Amino acid sequence: MKTRLLLTLGALLSTTLVNAADTSQLTQETRGAIKALAAELKSTLQSAMKAEGPIKAISVCNEQAPKLAQKVSNEKGMEVARTSLKVRNELNAPDAWELSVLEQFEQRKAKGEPVAAIEYSETTQHNGNRVFRYMKAIPADDVCLMCHGANIPGALSAKLNQLYPNDQATGFNKGDIRGAFTAVKILE
């Protein structure tokens, strides 16, 4: 009896270690996908800003950001996107799981955790599949505040209103949680 119990406990511990290793690998994969999307977005926006200014950058964000997210998703074999408690593009609205995580992120920030360090992952169900989900907070910095801050210049504000009539993504301050990158990887 004692041997059987020890074997059962050993199998359980072995499964836990494999799951921990899998979780670590999945976290690294999803972090990599999010890093790729962040780099693509940053590069595209910086080029537009440098070449044609912030109004052009808004148009690029409007037209190119969804395509870049799809490109990275296809390359990485998982769904990669952005979301926020205050969305600009309604297509980026959080689902129930993302909403819960974003609210947890705000609580963690309120307790003093640095926004750049806030992340969360878990294995769960999504759209009928067993999936690994990961989110990483996006800190609002000076570049973000040009279009997401409290004092957006008139021409920029007019362009935002034209492209996003239901825009909620303004009024941020430096250090706020602007939103989060989110990744969903289907598990076999």
FIKOLZA-1660 file (N, C-alpha, C; in steps of 0.1 Angstrom, whole numbers, plus 5000, padded with zeros to 4 digits):
% residues 188
   i   px   py   pz ch aa at
   1 5008 4988 5000  A  M  N
   1 5000 5000 5000  A  M CA
   1 5009 5013 5000  A  M  C
   2 5019 5012 5008  A  K  N
   2 5028 5024 5009  A  K CA
   2 5035 5026 4996  A  K  C
   3 5039 5016 4990  A  T  N
   3 5046 5017 4977  A  T CA
   3 5037 5023 4966  A  T  C
   4 5025 5018 4966  A  R  N
   4 5015 5023 4956  A  R CA
   4 5012 5038 4958  A  R  C
   5 5011 5042 4971  A  L  N
   5 5009 5056 4974  A  L CA
   5 5021 5064 4970  A  L  C
   6 5033 5060 4972  A  L  N
   6 5045 5067 4968  A  L CA
   6 5046 5068 4953  A  L  C
   7 5042 5057 4946  A  L  N
   7 5042 5057 4931  A  L CA
   7 5032 5067 4926  A  L  C
   8 5020 5067 4932  A  T  N
   8 5010 5077 4928  A  T CA
   8 5014 5091 4930  A  T  C
   9 5020 5094 4942  A  L  N
   9 5025 5107 4945  A  L CA
   9 5037 5111 4935  A  L  C
  10 5045 5101 4932  A  G  N
  10 5056 5104 4922  A  G CA
  10 5050 5107 4909  A  G  C
  11 5040 5100 4904  A  A  N
  11 5034 5103 4891  A  A CA
  11 5028 5117 4891  A  A  C
  12 5021 5120 4902  A  L  N
  12 5015 5133 4904  A  L CA
  12 5026 5145 4903  A  L  C
  13 5037 5143 4910  A  L  N
  13 5047 5153 4910  A  L CA
  13 5054 5154 4897  A  L  C
  14 5055 5143 4890  A  S  N
  14 5061 5143 4876  A  S CA
  14 5052 5150 4867  A  S  C
  15 5039 5148 4868  A  T  N
  15 5029 5156 4859  A  T CA
  15 5030 5170 4862  A  T  C
  16 5031 5174 4875  A  T  N
  16 5032 5188 4879  A  T CA
  16 5044 5195 4873  A  T  C
  17 5055 5187 4874  A  L  N
  17 5068 5193 4868  A  L CA
  17 5067 5195 4853  A  L  C
  18 5061 5185 4846  A  V  N
  18 5060 5186 4832  A  V CA
  18 5050 5198 4829  A  V  C
  19 5040 5199 4836  A  N  N
  19 5031 5211 4834  A  N CA
  19 5037 5224 4837  A  N  C
  20 5046 5225 4847  A  A  N
  20 5053 5237 4850  A  A CA
  20 5063 5240 4839  A  A  C
  21 5069 5230 4833  A  A  N
  21 5079 5232 4822  A  A CA
  21 5071 5236 4810  A  A  C
  22 5059 5230 4807  A  D  N
  22 5051 5234 4796  A  D CA
  22 5047 5249 4798  A  D  C
  23 5042 5252 4810  A  T  N
  23 5038 5266 4812  A  T CA
  23 5049 5276 4810  A  T  C
  24 5061 5272 4814  A  S  N
  24 5072 5281 4812  A  S CA
  24 5075 5283 4797  A  S  C
  25 5075 5272 4790  A  Q  N
  25 5077 5273 4775  A  Q CA
  25 5066 5281 4768  A  Q  C
  26 5054 5279 4772  A  L  N
  26 5043 5286 4766  A  L CA
  26 5044 5301 4769  A  L  C
  27 5048 5304 4782  A  T  N
  27 5049 5318 4785  A  T CA
  27 5060 5324 4777  A  T  C
  28 5071 5317 4774  A  Q  N
  28 5082 5323 4766  A  Q CA
  28 5077 5325 4752  A  Q  C
  29 5069 5315 4746  A  E  N
  29 5064 5316 4733  A  E CA
  29 5055 5328 4731  A  E  C
  30 5045 5330 4741  A  T  N
  30 5036 5341 4740  A  T CA
  30 5043 5354 4742  A  T  C
  31 5052 5355 4751  A  R  N
  31 5060 5367 4753  A  R CA
  31 5067 5371 4740  A  R  C
  32 5073 5361 4733  A  G  N
  32 5079 5363 4721  A  G CA
  32 5070 5369 4710  A  G  C
  33 5058 5363 4709  A  A  N
  33 5048 5368 4699  A  A CA
  33 5044 5382 4702  A  A  C
  34 5042 5385 4715  A  I  N
  34 5038 5399 4719  A  I CA
  34 5049 5408 4716  A  I  C
  35 5062 5404 4719  A  K  N
  35 5073 5413 4717  A  K CA
  35 5074 5416 4702  A  K  C
  36 5071 5406 4693  A  A  N
  36 5072 5408 4679  A  A CA
  36 5061 5418 4674  A  A  C
  37 5049 5416 4680  A  L  N
  37 5038 5426 4676  A  L CA
  37 5042 5440 4681  A  L  C
  38 5046 5441 4693  A  A  N
  38 5050 5454 4698  A  A CA
  38 5061 5461 4690  A  A  C
  39 5071 5453 4686  A  A  N
  39 5082 5458 4677  A  A CA
  39 5076 5463 4664  A  A  C
  40 5068 5455 4658  A  E  N
  40 5062 5458 4645  A  E CA
  40 5054 5471 4646  A  E  C
  41 5045 5472 4656  A  L  N
  41 5037 5484 4658  A  L CA
  41 5046 5496 4660  A  L  C
  42 5055 5495 4669  A  K  N
  42 5064 5506 4672  A  K CA
  42 5071 5511 4660  A  K  C
  43 5077 5502 4652  A  S  N
  43 5085 5506 4640  A  S CA
  43 5076 5512 4630  A  S  C
  44 5064 5507 4628  A  T  N
  44 5055 5513 4618  A  T CA
  44 5050 5527 4622  A  T  C
  45 5047 5528 4635  A  L  N
  45 5042 5541 4640  A  L CA
  45 5053 5552 4640  A  L  C
  46 5065 5547 4644  A  Q  N
  46 5077 5557 4644  A  Q CA
  46 5080 5562 4630  A  Q  C
  47 5079 5553 4620  A  S  N
  47 5082 5556 4606  A  S CA
  47 5072 5566 4601  A  S  C
  48 5059 5564 4604  A  A  N
  48 5048 5573 4600  A  A CA
  48 5050 5586 4607  A  A  C
  49 5053 5586 4620  A  M  N
  49 5054 5599 4627  A  M CA
  49 5066 5607 4621  A  M  C
  50 5077 5600 4619  A  K  N
  50 5089 5607 4614  A  K CA
  50 5086 5613 4600  A  K  C
  51 5080 5605 4591  A  A  N
  51 5078 5609 4577  A  A CA
  51 5066 5619 4576  A  A  C
  52 5055 5617 4583  A  E  N
  52 5044 5625 4580  A  E CA
  52 5036 5631 4592  A  E  C
  53 5042 5628 4604  A  G  N
  53 5036 5634 4616  A  G CA
  53 5025 5626 4623  A  G  C
  54 5020 5630 4634  A  P  N
  54 5011 5623 4642  A  P CA
  54 4997 5620 4635  A  P  C
  55 4992 5629 4627  A  I  N
  55 4980 5626 4620  A  I CA
  55 4981 5614 4611  A  I  C
  56 4992 5613 4604  A  K  N
  56 4994 5601 4595  A  K CA
  56 4996 5589 4604  A  K  C
  57 5002 5590 4615  A  A  N
  57 5004 5579 4624  A  A CA
  57 4991 5573 4629  A  A  C
  58 4981 5582 4631  A  I  N
  58 4968 5577 4635  A  I CA
  58 4962 5568 4624  A  I  C
  59 4963 5573 4611  A  S  N
  59 4958 5566 4600  A  S CA
  59 4965 5552 4599  A  S  C
  60 4978 5552 4600  A  V  N
  60 4986 5540 4600  A  V CA
  60 4981 5530 4610  A  V  C
  61 4979 5535 4623  A  C  N
  61 4975 5527 4634  A  C CA
  61 4961 5521 4630  A  C  C
  62 4952 5530 4625  A  N  N
  62 4939 5525 4621  A  N CA
  62 4939 5514 4611  A  N  C
  63 4947 5516 4601  A  E  N
  63 4947 5507 4589  A  E CA
  63 4957 5495 4591  A  E  C
  64 4969 5498 4597  A  Q  N
  64 4979 5488 4597  A  Q CA
  64 4980 5479 4610  A  Q  C
  65 4976 5485 4621  A  A  N
  65 4977 5477 4633  A  A CA
  65 4969 5464 4633  A  A  C
  66 4957 5463 4627  A  P  N
  66 4950 5450 4627  A  P CA
  66 4957 5440 4617  A  P  C
  67 4963 5446 4606  A  K  N
  67 4970 5437 4597  A  K CA
  67 4983 5432 4603  A  K  C
  68 4990 5440 4611  A  L  N
  68 5002 5436 4617  A  L CA
  68 4999 5425 4628  A  L  C
  69 4988 5427 4635  A  A  N
  69 4984 5417 4645  A  A CA
  69 4981 5404 4638  A  A  C
  70 4975 5404 4627  A  Q  N
  70 4971 5392 4620  A  Q CA
  70 4984 5386 4614  A  Q  C
  71 4993 5394 4609  A  K  N
  71 5006 5389 4604  A  K CA
  71 5014 5381 4615  A  K  C
  72 5015 5388 4626  A  V  N
  72 5023 5381 4637  A  V CA
  72 5015 5369 4642  A  V  C
  73 5002 5370 4643  A  S  N
  73 4994 5358 4647  A  S CA
  73 4997 5346 4638  A  S  C
  74 4997 5349 4625  A  N  N
  74 4999 5338 4615  A  N CA
  74 5013 5332 4617  A  N  C
  75 5023 5341 4618  A  E  N
  75 5037 5337 4619  A  E CA
  75 5040 5329 4632  A  E  C
  76 5033 5333 4643  A  K  N
  76 5036 5326 4656  A  K CA
  76 5026 5315 4659  A  K  C
  77 5016 5313 4651  A  G  N
  77 5007 5302 4654  A  G CA
  77 4998 5304 4666  A  G  C
  78 4994 5316 4668  A  M  N
  78 4985 5319 4679  A  M CA
  78 4979 5333 4677  A  M  C
  79 4968 5336 4684  A  E  N
  79 4961 5348 4682  A  E CA
  79 4968 5359 4691  A  E  C
  80 4973 5370 4685  A  V  N
  80 4979 5380 4692  A  V CA
  80 4972 5393 4689  A  V  C
  81 4969 5401 4700  A  A  N
  81 4962 5413 4698  A  A CA
  81 4964 5423 4709  A  A  C
  82 4957 5434 4709  A  R  N
  82 4958 5444 4720  A  R CA
  82 4943 5446 4725  A  R  C
  83 4942 5450 4738  A  T  N
  83 4929 5453 4743  A  T CA
  83 4931 5463 4755  A  T  C
  84 4920 5468 4760  A  S  N
  84 4921 5478 4770  A  S CA
  84 4908 5479 4778  A  S  C
  85 4908 5485 4790  A  L  N
  85 4896 5489 4796  A  L CA
  85 4889 5501 4789  A  L  C
  86 4897 5509 4782  A  K  N
  86 4892 5520 4775  A  K CA
  86 4897 5519 4760  A  K  C
  87 4889 5513 4752  A  V  N
  87 4893 5510 4738  A  V CA
  87 4891 5522 4729  A  V  C
  88 4899 5523 4719  A  R  N
  88 4897 5532 4708  A  R CA
  88 4889 5525 4697  A  R  C
  89 4894 5514 4693  A  N  N
  89 4888 5506 4683  A  N CA
  89 4879 5495 4690  A  N  C
  90 4866 5496 4687  A  E  N
  90 4857 5487 4694  A  E CA
  90 4860 5472 4691  A  E  C
  91 4867 5469 4680  A  L  N
  91 4871 5455 4677  A  L CA
  91 4881 5450 4687  A  L  C
  92 4887 5459 4694  A  N  N
  92 4897 5455 4704  A  N CA
  92 4891 5453 4718  A  N  C
  93 4878 5454 4720  A  A  N
  93 4872 5453 4733  A  A CA
  93 4875 5440 4739  A  A  C
  94 4878 5440 4752  A  P  N
  94 4882 5428 4759  A  P CA
  94 4870 5418 4760  A  P  C
  95 4873 5405 4760  A  D  N
  95 4863 5395 4763  A  D CA
  95 4863 5394 4778  A  D  C
  96 4854 5385 4783  A  A  N
  96 4852 5384 4798  A  A CA
  96 4866 5381 4805  A  A  C
  97 4873 5371 4800  A  W  N
  97 4886 5368 4806  A  W CA
  97 4896 5379 4806  A  W  C
  98 4897 5386 4795  A  E  N
  98 4906 5397 4794  A  E CA
  98 4902 5409 4803  A  E  C
  99 4889 5411 4804  A  L  N
  99 4884 5422 4813  A  L CA
  99 4887 5419 4827  A  L  C
 100 4886 5406 4831  A  S  N
 100 4890 5403 4845  A  S CA
 100 4904 5405 4847  A  S  C
 101 4913 5401 4838  A  V  N
 101 4927 5403 4839  A  V CA
 101 4931 5417 4839  A  V  C
 102 4925 5425 4831  A  L  N
 102 4928 5440 4831  A  L CA
 102 4924 5446 4844  A  L  C
 103 4913 5442 4850  A  E  N
 103 4909 5447 4863  A  E CA
 103 4919 5443 4874  A  E  C
 104 4924 5431 4873  A  Q  N
 104 4935 5426 4882  A  Q CA
 104 4947 5434 4880  A  Q  C
 105 4951 5437 4867  A  F  N
 105 4962 5446 4865  A  F CA
 105 4961 5459 4872  A  F  C
 106 4950 5465 4871  A  E  N
 106 4947 5478 4878  A  E CA
 106 4949 5477 4893  A  E  C
 107 4944 5466 4899  A  Q  N
 107 4946 5464 4913  A  Q CA
 107 4961 5462 4917  A  Q  C
 108 4968 5455 4908  A  R  N
 108 4982 5453 4911  A  R CA
 108 4990 5466 4910  A  R  C
 109 4987 5474 4900  A  K  N
 109 4993 5487 4898  A  K CA
 109 4990 5496 4911  A  K  C
 110 4978 5495 4915  A  A  N
 110 4974 5503 4927  A  A CA
 110 4982 5499 4940  A  A  C
 111 4986 5486 4940  A  K  N
 111 4994 5482 4951  A  K CA
 111 5009 5484 4950  A  K  C
 112 5012 5491 4938  A  G  N
 112 5026 5495 4937  A  G CA
 112 5034 5487 4927  A  G  C
 113 5029 5477 4921  A  E  N
 113 5036 5469 4911  A  E CA
 113 5039 5477 4899  A  E  C
 114 5052 5477 4894  A  P  N
 114 5055 5485 4882  A  P CA
 114 5047 5480 4870  A  P  C
 115 5041 5489 4862  A  V  N
 115 5032 5485 4851  A  V CA
 115 5040 5476 4841  A  V  C
 116 5053 5480 4838  A  A  N
 116 5060 5472 4828  A  A CA
 116 5063 5458 4832  A  A  C
 117 5061 5454 4845  A  A  N
 117 5063 5441 4850  A  A CA
 117 5050 5433 4851  A  A  C
 118 5039 5439 4849  A  I  N
 118 5026 5432 4851  A  I CA
 118 5023 5423 4839  A  I  C
 119 5021 5410 4843  A  E  N
 119 5017 5400 4833  A  E CA
 119 5009 5389 4840  A  E  C
 120 5002 5381 4832  A  Y  N
 120 4994 5371 4837  A  Y CA
 120 4992 5360 4827  A  Y  C
 121 4992 5347 4831  A  S  N
 121 4989 5337 4821  A  S CA
 121 4981 5325 4829  A  S  C
 122 4974 5317 4821  A  E  N
 122 4968 5305 4826  A  E CA
 122 4963 5297 4814  A  E  C
 123 4961 5284 4818  A  T  N
 123 4955 5275 4808  A  T CA
 123 4941 5274 4812  A  T  C
 124 4932 5276 4801  A  T  N
 124 4918 5277 4803  A  T CA
 124 4910 5273 4791  A  T  C
 125 4897 5275 4791  A  Q  N
 125 4889 5272 4779  A  Q CA
 125 4886 5285 4772  A  Q  C
 126 4886 5285 4758  A  H  N
 126 4883 5296 4750  A  H CA
 126 4878 5292 4737  A  H  C
 127 4866 5296 4734  A  N  N
 127 4859 5292 4721  A  N CA
 127 4859 5277 4719  A  N  C
 128 4857 5270 4730  A  G  N
 128 4855 5255 4729  A  G CA
 128 4869 5248 4729  A  G  C
 129 4880 5255 4730  A  N  N
 129 4893 5248 4730  A  N CA
 129 4900 5250 4743  A  N  C
 130 4909 5241 4746  A  R  N
 130 4918 5242 4757  A  R CA
 130 4929 5251 4752  A  R  C
 131 4932 5262 4759  A  V  N
 131 4942 5272 4754  A  V CA
 131 4951 5277 4766  A  V  C
 132 4962 5282 4762  A  F  N
 132 4971 5290 4771  A  F CA
 132 4969 5304 4767  A  F  C
 133 4965 5312 4777  A  R  N
 133 4963 5327 4775  A  R CA
 133 4973 5335 4783  A  R  C
 134 4977 5345 4777  A  Y  N
 134 4988 5354 4783  A  Y CA
 134 4984 5368 4780  A  Y  C
 135 4986 5377 4790  A  M  N
 135 4985 5391 4789  A  M CA
 135 4996 5399 4795  A  M  C
 136 5000 5410 4789  A  K  N
 136 5011 5418 4793  A  K CA
 136 5007 5432 4793  A  K  C
 137 5007 5439 4804  A  A  N
 137 5003 5453 4805  A  A CA
 137 5012 5462 4796  A  A  C
 138 5005 5472 4791  A  I  N
 138 5012 5483 4783  A  I CA
 138 5012 5496 4791  A  I  C
 139 5024 5500 4795  A  P  N
 139 5024 5513 4802  A  P CA
 139 5023 5525 4793  A  P  C
 140 5015 5535 4797  A  A  N
 140 5014 5547 4789  A  A CA
 140 5026 5555 4791  A  A  C
 141 5033 5558 4780  A  D  N
 141 5045 5567 4780  A  D CA
 141 5042 5580 4772  A  D  C
 142 5052 5588 4771  A  D  N
 142 5050 5601 4764  A  D CA
 142 5045 5600 4750  A  D  C
 143 5050 5590 4743  A  V  N
 143 5046 5588 4729  A  V CA
 143 5031 5584 4728  A  V  C
 144 5027 5576 4738  A  C  N
 144 5012 5572 4738  A  C CA
 144 5003 5584 4741  A  C  C
 145 5008 5593 4750  A  L  N
 145 5000 5604 4755  A  L CA
 145 4997 5614 4744  A  L  C
 146 5005 5614 4733  A  M  N
 146 5002 5623 4722  A  M CA
 146 4988 5621 4717  A  M  C
 147 4984 5608 4716  A  C  N
 147 4971 5605 4711  A  C CA
 147 4961 5599 4721  A  C  C
 148 4967 5596 4733  A  H  N
 148 4958 5590 4743  A  H CA
 148 4958 5598 4756  A  H  C
 149 4964 5609 4757  A  G  N
 149 4965 5617 4769  A  G CA
 149 4953 5626 4771  A  G  C
 150 4954 5635 4780  A  A  N
 150 4943 5644 4783  A  A CA
 150 4942 5656 4774  A  A  C
 151 4953 5660 4769  A  N  N
 151 4954 5673 4761  A  N CA
 151 4959 5670 4747  A  N  C
 152 4949 5665 4739  A  I  N
 152 4952 5661 4725  A  I CA
 152 4950 5673 4716  A  I  C
 153 4960 5678 4708  A  P  N
 153 4958 5689 4700  A  P CA
 153 4946 5688 4690  A  P  C
 154 4941 5700 4686  A  G  N
 154 4928 5700 4679  A  G CA
 154 4928 5692 4666  A  G  C
 155 4937 5693 4657  A  A  N
 155 4937 5686 4644  A  A CA
 155 4938 5671 4647  A  A  C
 156 4946 5667 4657  A  L  N
 156 4948 5653 4660  A  L CA
 156 4934 5648 4666  A  L  C
 157 4929 5656 4675  A  S  N
 157 4916 5652 4681  A  S CA
 157 4905 5650 4670  A  S  C
 158 4905 5659 4660  A  A  N
 158 4895 5659 4650  A  A CA
 158 4896 5646 4642  A  A  C
 159 4909 5642 4639  A  K  N
 159 4912 5630 4631  A  K CA
 159 4907 5617 4639  A  K  C
 160 4910 5617 4652  A  L  N
 160 4906 5606 4661  A  L CA
 160 4891 5605 4661  A  L  C
 161 4884 5616 4662  A  N  N
 161 4869 5616 4662  A  N CA
 161 4864 5611 4649  A  N  C
 162 4871 5614 4638  A  Q  N
 162 4866 5610 4625  A  Q CA
 162 4868 5594 4623  A  Q  C
 163 4879 5589 4628  A  L  N
 163 4882 5575 4626  A  L CA
 163 4876 5566 4637  A  L  C
 164 4874 5572 4649  A  Y  N
 164 4869 5564 4660  A  Y CA
 164 4858 5572 4667  A  Y  C
 165 4846 5573 4662  A  P  N
 165 4836 5581 4668  A  P CA
 165 4832 5577 4682  A  P  C
 166 4835 5565 4686  A  N  N
 166 4832 5560 4700  A  N CA
 166 4844 5558 4709  A  N  C
 167 4855 5566 4705  A  D  N
 167 4868 5565 4712  A  D CA
 167 4866 5567 4727  A  D  C
 168 4872 5558 4735  A  Q  N
 168 4872 5559 4749  A  Q CA
 168 4886 5560 4754  A  Q  C
 169 4896 5559 4745  A  A  N
 169 4910 5557 4749  A  A CA
 169 4918 5570 4750  A  A  C
 170 4912 5580 4758  A  T  N
 170 4919 5592 4761  A  T CA
 170 4919 5595 4776  A  T  C
 171 4927 5605 4780  A  G  N
 171 4927 5609 4794  A  G CA
 171 4938 5601 4802  A  G  C
 172 4946 5594 4795  A  F  N
 172 4957 5587 4802  A  F CA
 172 4968 5596 4807  A  F  C
 173 4975 5592 4817  A  N  N
 173 4987 5599 4822  A  N CA
 173 4999 5589 4822  A  N  C
 174 5010 5595 4821  A  K  N
 174 5022 5587 4821  A  K CA
 174 5022 5577 4833  A  K  C
 175 5025 5564 4830  A  G  N
 175 5025 5554 4840  A  G CA
 175 5012 5547 4842  A  G  C
 176 5002 5551 4836  A  D  N
 176 4989 5544 4836  A  D CA
 176 4990 5531 4828  A  D  C
 177 4981 5522 4830  A  I  N
 177 4980 5511 4821  A  I CA
 177 4972 5515 4809  A  I  C
 178 4978 5516 4798  A  R  N
 178 4972 5520 4786  A  R CA
 178 4963 5509 4781  A  R  C
 179 4967 5496 4783  A  G  N
 179 4960 5484 4779  A  G CA
 179 4969 5473 4781  A  G  C
 180 4967 5462 4772  A  A  N
 180 4975 5451 4773  A  A CA
 180 4976 5444 4760  A  A  C
 181 4987 5437 4758  A  F  N
 181 4989 5428 4747  A  F CA
 181 4983 5415 4752  A  F  C
 182 4976 5407 4743  A  T  N
 182 4970 5395 4747  A  T CA
 182 4973 5384 4737  A  T  C
 183 4975 5372 4741  A  A  N
 183 4978 5361 4732  A  A CA
 183 4970 5349 4737  A  A  C
 184 4966 5341 4727  A  V  N
 184 4958 5329 4729  A  V CA
 184 4965 5318 4720  A  V  C
 185 4969 5308 4726  A  K  N
 185 4975 5296 4719  A  K CA
 185 4967 5284 4722  A  K  C
 186 4962 5278 4711  A  I  N
 186 4954 5266 4713  A  I CA
 186 4964 5254 4716  A  I  C
 187 4960 5246 4726  A  L  N
 187 4968 5235 4730  A  L CA
 187 4962 5222 4724  A  L  C
 188 4971 5213 4720  A  E  N
 188 4967 5201 4714  A  E CA
 188 4963 5191 4724  A  E  C
% end
